[in-house]
Amino acid sequence: MWKRPALAVEDRLFRALGILRVVLLANTVGLNVYRAENFDRPIAGLVCVLVMIVWTAVALSAYADPARRRPWLFGADLVVTVALLAVSPVVKGADFNASVPGFWSVCVILAWAIQYHWRGGLVASACVAVADLVVRDHITQTNYGNVFLLLVAGPIVGFMCESLQLMARERDEAQRASVAAAERARLARTVHDGVLQVLAMVQRRGAELGGEAADLGRLAGEQEQVLRTLIRSQDAVSSTSPDATADLAASLAGLGGRGHVTVATPGTPVELPAAVVTELLAVVSACLDNVVAHVGADAPAWVLLESFPDRVVVTVRDEGAGIPPGRLETAAAEGRLGVSESIRGRIADLGGSAELTTGATGSEWELVVPT
């Protein structure tokens, strides 16, 4: 089953951590058995070892399921580890050297680092380090070195985990873009082999017949040039930075150049990723083209842009006769995909919604895209 790239990386890291937990548990149990004479309270020491064994089994099962990786699990993991460190002087005596959990304490730091990245690694390592130092009567150079390594390792491992997840997302996006480019190229070849030849023939035949046919031929020629430009653009690699932004308000304001269109935007720029602005501009243009085609070339239309902290809303309205019920569904079934793809499809790709309200007083599109 397909998983989000970041989740797939997270799963692999937790599986690796599960193996490490078992290895460190075996090491800790072996050392505690070997140093059994160092325990002032052997029964309490045995209980601590059993707690580590049981919690390791619980952690292996819980961390294996993404649905269970909730704050309570990470908090419980940290509490168990800190508690085992805290009882070390009670179990082994005030002058103990090695704590009861030993290197097993590293597991909770790595778990926090995987889930919460460098911040989580820093918080968990700080808690473990403080617990380890507080219970000691005196701090040796070895103790200081171990604590320092914990404080450094937690954030570094967290940063590396975050970087791996980011690279996985970028790789997945690049793969999707490559597949989409290949599909566009295939469609472009299909268009070139069929539609362009028909448009060229209509243009030539319209010029020969004259009259209204000549106007039809001229329009066919214009569309042929548009399609050829689109096909050529599919072979070019976009040089736009993925971090580039554009002002949606300024882009929509340019549509006011159409004589029948009135555009209202906020008084301040509405900065969005350039790709999102391009798609939204294409959707609004498609809505306005529908106004021209179905209401009239001079029919008035209004475009309103509203900006909110979590979304932008673009409203496109006309005063036509409305769209009869079932008309859009019938058009989609017949293969006329102007609304389903040019409008709703584009908005859906942006993670937004496109709602149409239509009636005798006109039609209104409400386009909502999260920011």
Solvent accessible surface area in square Angstrom, and as a share of the most:
residue,aa,sasa,rsa
1,M,217,0.97
2,W,173,0.61
3,K,77,0.33
4,R,138,0.50
5,P,16,0.10
6,A,10,0.08
7,L,39,0.19
8,A,37,0.29
9,V,26,0.15
10,E,24,0.11
11,D,7,0.04
12,R,161,0.59
13,L,39,0.19
14,F,8,0.03
15,R,137,0.50
16,A,59,0.46
17,L,7,0.04
18,G,11,0.11
19,I,121,0.61
20,L,61,0.30
21,R,3,0.01
22,V,72,0.41
23,V,86,0.50
24,L,26,0.13
25,L,22,0.11
26,A,67,0.52
27,N,60,0.31
28,T,4,0.02
29,V,36,0.21
30,G,40,0.38
31,L,62,0.31
32,N,12,0.06
33,V,105,0.60
34,Y,172,0.65
35,R,82,0.30
36,A,54,0.42
37,E,140,0.63
38,N,70,0.36
39,F,21,0.09
40,D,94,0.49
41,R,129,0.47
42,P,84,0.53
43,I,130,0.66
44,A,31,0.24
45,G,3,0.03
46,L,98,0.49
47,V,80,0.46
48,C,11,0.07
49,V,15,0.09
50,L,90,0.45
51,V,60,0.35
52,M,0,0.00
53,I,71,0.36
54,V,93,0.54
55,W,32,0.11
56,T,3,0.02
57,A,60,0.47
58,V,66,0.38
59,A,0,0.00
60,L,64,0.32
61,S,62,0.40
62,A,6,0.05
63,Y,7,0.03
64,A,71,0.55
65,D,51,0.26
66,P,47,0.29
67,A,63,0.49
68,R,114,0.42
69,R,12,0.04
70,R,124,0.45
71,P,97,0.61
72,W,159,0.56
73,L,0,0.00
74,F,1,0.00
75,G,26,0.25
76,A,32,0.25
77,D,1,0.00
78,L,21,0.11
79,V,101,0.58
80,V,29,0.17
81,T,2,0.01
82,V,45,0.26
83,A,47,0.37
84,L,9,0.04
85,L,3,0.02
86,A,47,0.36
87,V,54,0.31
88,S,0,0.00
89,P,31,0.19
90,V,84,0.48
91,V,4,0.02
92,K,13,0.05
93,G,7,0.07
94,A,60,0.46
95,D,112,0.58
96,F,18,0.08
97,N,123,0.63
98,A,36,0.28
99,S,12,0.08
100,V,1,0.01
101,P,0,0.00
102,G,34,0.33
103,F,127,0.53
104,W,3,0.01
105,S,6,0.04
106,V,43,0.25
107,C,1,0.01
108,V,1,0.01
109,I,3,0.01
110,L,30,0.15
111,A,0,0.00
112,W,40,0.14
113,A,0,0.00
114,I,9,0.04
115,Q,45,0.20
116,Y,81,0.31
117,H,46,0.21
118,W,92,0.32
119,R,149,0.54
120,G,3,0.03
121,G,0,0.00
122,L,76,0.38
123,V,73,0.42
124,A,0,0.00
125,S,0,0.00
126,A,36,0.28
127,C,50,0.30
128,V,2,0.01
129,A,3,0.02
130,V,87,0.50
131,A,13,0.10
132,D,16,0.08
133,L,49,0.24
134,V,112,0.64
135,V,27,0.15
136,R,33,0.12
137,D,106,0.55
138,H,111,0.49
139,I,96,0.49
140,T,60,0.35
141,Q,159,0.71
142,T,93,0.54
143,N,15,0.08
144,Y,134,0.51
145,G,27,0.26
146,N,71,0.37
147,V,9,0.05
148,F,105,0.44
149,L,115,0.57
150,L,31,0.16
151,L,65,0.32
152,V,59,0.34
153,A,44,0.34
154,G,0,0.00
155,P,27,0.17
156,I,92,0.46
157,V,40,0.23
158,G,0,0.00
159,F,125,0.52
160,M,111,0.50
161,C,5,0.03
162,E,59,0.26
163,S,32,0.21
164,L,76,0.38
165,Q,9,0.04
166,L,86,0.43
167,M,106,0.47
168,A,8,0.06
169,R,98,0.36
170,E,92,0.41
171,R,142,0.52
172,D,16,0.08
173,E,93,0.42
174,A,62,0.48
175,Q,100,0.44
176,R,136,0.50
177,A,60,0.46
178,S,71,0.46
179,V,105,0.60
180,A,42,0.32
181,A,39,0.30
182,A,64,0.49
183,E,74,0.33
184,R,116,0.42
185,A,26,0.20
186,R,114,0.42
187,L,86,0.43
188,A,11,0.08
189,R,144,0.53
190,T,82,0.48
191,V,39,0.23
192,H,75,0.34
193,D,102,0.53
194,G,33,0.31
195,V,70,0.40
196,L,1,0.01
197,Q,88,0.39
198,V,80,0.46
199,L,32,0.16
200,A,18,0.14
201,M,109,0.49
202,V,44,0.25
203,Q,75,0.33
204,R,146,0.53
205,R,133,0.49
206,G,4,0.04
207,A,76,0.59
208,E,122,0.55
209,L,109,0.54
210,G,28,0.27
211,G,62,0.60
212,E,153,0.69
213,A,29,0.22
214,A,36,0.28
215,D,76,0.40
216,L,108,0.54
217,G,2,0.02
218,R,129,0.47
219,L,87,0.43
220,A,8,0.06
221,G,6,0.06
222,E,80,0.36
223,Q,96,0.43
224,E,14,0.06
225,Q,107,0.48
226,V,88,0.51
227,L,41,0.20
228,R,79,0.29
229,T,76,0.44
230,L,96,0.48
231,I,31,0.16
232,R,147,0.54
233,S,58,0.38
234,Q,42,0.19
235,D,113,0.59
236,A,73,0.57
237,V,143,0.82
238,S,90,0.58
239,S,116,0.75
240,T,84,0.49
241,S,60,0.39
242,P,130,0.82
243,D,123,0.64
244,A,35,0.27
245,T,86,0.50
246,A,31,0.24
247,D,34,0.18
248,L,0,0.00
249,A,7,0.06
250,A,62,0.48
251,S,33,0.21
252,L,0,0.00
253,A,53,0.41
254,G,58,0.56
255,L,18,0.09
256,G,35,0.34
257,G,73,0.70
258,R,74,0.27
259,G,86,0.82
260,H,34,0.15
261,V,10,0.06
262,T,75,0.44
263,V,35,0.20
264,A,48,0.38
265,T,50,0.29
266,P,43,0.27
267,G,89,0.85
268,T,96,0.56
269,P,90,0.57
270,V,10,0.06
271,E,101,0.45
272,L,11,0.06
273,P,65,0.41
274,A,21,0.17
275,A,73,0.57
276,V,28,0.16
277,V,6,0.04
278,T,85,0.50
279,E,52,0.23
280,L,0,0.00
281,L,55,0.27
282,A,29,0.23
283,V,0,0.00
284,V,0,0.00
285,S,25,0.16
286,A,18,0.14
287,C,2,0.01
288,L,0,0.00
289,D,75,0.39
290,N,46,0.24
291,V,6,0.04
292,V,55,0.32
293,A,77,0.60
294,H,131,0.59
295,V,60,0.34
296,G,26,0.25
297,A,71,0.55
298,D,130,0.67
299,A,13,0.10
300,P,60,0.38
301,A,0,0.00
302,W,73,0.26
303,V,2,0.01
304,L,77,0.38
305,L,4,0.02
306,E,65,0.29
307,S,56,0.36
308,F,74,0.31
309,P,137,0.86
310,D,86,0.44
311,R,88,0.32
312,V,1,0.01
313,V,10,0.06
314,V,0,0.00
315,T,19,0.11
316,V,4,0.02
317,R,94,0.34
318,D,13,0.07
319,E,102,0.46
320,G,10,0.10
321,A,94,0.73
322,G,24,0.23
323,I,50,0.26
324,P,74,0.47
325,P,140,0.88
326,G,40,0.38
327,R,111,0.41
328,L,31,0.16
329,E,116,0.52
330,T,67,0.39
331,A,16,0.12
332,A,38,0.30
333,A,91,0.71
334,E,105,0.47
335,G,52,0.50
336,R,130,0.47
337,L,84,0.42
338,G,41,0.39
339,V,26,0.15
340,S,37,0.24
341,E,97,0.44
342,S,35,0.23
343,I,0,0.00
344,R,92,0.33
345,G,18,0.17
346,R,77,0.28
347,I,0,0.00
348,A,66,0.51
349,D,125,0.65
350,L,38,0.19
351,G,55,0.53
352,G,23,0.22
353,S,47,0.30
354,A,14,0.11
355,E,104,0.46
356,L,36,0.18
357,T,95,0.55
358,T,55,0.32
359,G,32,0.31
360,A,96,0.74
361,T,124,0.72
362,G,9,0.09
363,S,12,0.08
364,E,61,0.27
365,W,16,0.06
366,E,74,0.33
367,L,0,0.00
368,V,32,0.19
369,V,2,0.01
370,P,71,0.45
371,T,89,0.52
